[in-house]
Amino acid sequence: MSGCLVSPSQDVHSFYFETYLPEYAAMYDKLPISAFLSEPELPDPDMNLPNLQFWNCMDYGVVSITKQFIGSMDYELYTRDHGIQKGTYICTIDNYHADPDVIDYATSENPAEHKSHNLIELDNGQYALYPNNRMRIFDNSLTPVDPKMPDFKVSTEYYSVENGFDRLGMGREDEYFWKTAKERKEETKEDMYHSQDGRYPDSQ
């Protein structure tokens, strides 16, 4: 099968793919990732869908991105039933909550539950959609011979830099190099912004 396109995701199903079949000059819809092979031969091992995709879709919004920096590295996937399987990175399919007017009852925006779906072409000829925490990624130049075992905890924080801190008090500012209300109150001759005429000597 060739020319697959990601169909709209549903947060109670695995990813569905809409596929062009040139032999039939036709499209066929709603195929899981287990329907695809890189070569027309039986894979070994022949893994089922739960071994090829760990989690269902997490919302209706879907986007495909390429993590170019890690794109050429070597991948090891920790499968459910078939141990470590190696492969090559293609892209990452990610879910998000697309419509703010629709109640968000899914998990795509929950930091403790959100997972990326990294699309990997496996050496056995199958394709997999795996989260970051079921993979190891090795670079010939950067990765040491014996890398540390990840012992990270799940991220549970909603990080923000505009709420929950001192008010910036920017309502009257029209300066390009602006200062916060706190900075204006504490401003001295040792101010961080100076004109070229009054700039400090270059220490170098």
Number of C-alpha atoms within 10 A of each C-alpha: 15 12 11 17 12 17 15 17 22 17 19 13 13 21 24 19 21 17 20 17 14 11 8 8 7 9 12 13 14 15 17 16 20 18 12 18 18 15 11 9 9 11 15 10 11 13 18 13 16 15 19 22 24 18 19 17 29 28 24 17 17 20 12 13 11 14 12 11 7 13 14 15 17 15 22 18 25 17 19 14 10 12 10 15 16 17 21 18 22 17 18 18 20 20 23 19 18 13 10 7 6 8 8 15 11 17 18 24 17 16 14 14 13 20 23 18 23 23 23 22 20 21 14 19 18 24 25 26 26 24 18 13 13 13 17 17 17 17 12 10 7 7 12 10 8 6 9 8 7 8 6 7 7 10 11 10 9 9 8 8 6 9 8 7 8 10 11 12 12 11 8 7 12 8 7 6 8 12 17 15 17 12 13 12 9 9 12 9 7 8 10 11 12 11 7 7 6 8 10 10 6 5 4 3
